[in-house]
Amino acid sequence: MADETVCITVRPNGPLRVEGHIVLKDADGREWDLTGKPAISLCRCGLSEKRPFCDGAHARNNWLCETVPPGNLT
């Protein structure tokens, strides 16, 4: 699994789009069944009723967030 790349894209005013081999666990170590899902969108706004997944609540609530970090993180 170390050789597989996971790509996370910060969507403008929206979710985190995660693509690649994904293993998603809760705080107790239980895994979500992501069979057949090559990508998922994770809620960033905290308004989704399907957290940790995005349900589009950000758009319905006019949630805004920058997609570019201030300064240089590298």
N, C-alpha and C positions, 0 to 999 in steps of 0.2 A: 504494500500500500504506500510505502514511502516514495515510490517513483511516480505515483499518480498525482497529477496537478489538480487542485481544486481552485476554481476561479470565483472570487466574490466581487460582485459589482454593486457599488452604491448607486441606486437609482435616484434621479433628481426628485426630491420631495416624496420619496417612496421607499420601498423595501430594500433589503439586501438580497440580491439575486445570487444564489449559490449553485454552481454547476460543477459536475465531476462526481467522483466516488464520494458519497456523503454518508456519514454515520452520525445520526442525531440522537443524543441521549438526554434524558431528564436528569435532575439533580440526584436521583437515586440510582442512576445507571441503566434505567430501562430505555430500550431503543424504540424509536418510531419505525413503523414498517414503511419504508420508502421504495419498496419493490416497484420497478418500472418507471421510477421518476429520475430522469437524468439531471433535473434541476428543481430547486425549490425557491420560494421567496419568503424571507423571514421578516416579520414585523419590526419596524424601527420606531414607529410612532407611539406604540403602547396602546393604541385604540382598537386593535383587531379583537374580534370575539373568538378567533381561532388561533390565538397565540400558541406557539411561537410563529405560526404561519401568517402571512399577510392575507387579509380579506378585502382590501381596497378601502378600508376605513379612513386611511390618510387622505384620500381624494374627497371622500364625502364630508370630511371635516376641515378641508382646506389647510391641512398640516404642511408646514414648510420647513425645510432643513437643507443646509448647504451640502453639496456633494464633493466639494473640494476642501481638504483640510487647510486651515491657516498655517502658513509657514511650511518648512520642509521636514517631513517625518523620517527621511532616510539618512 
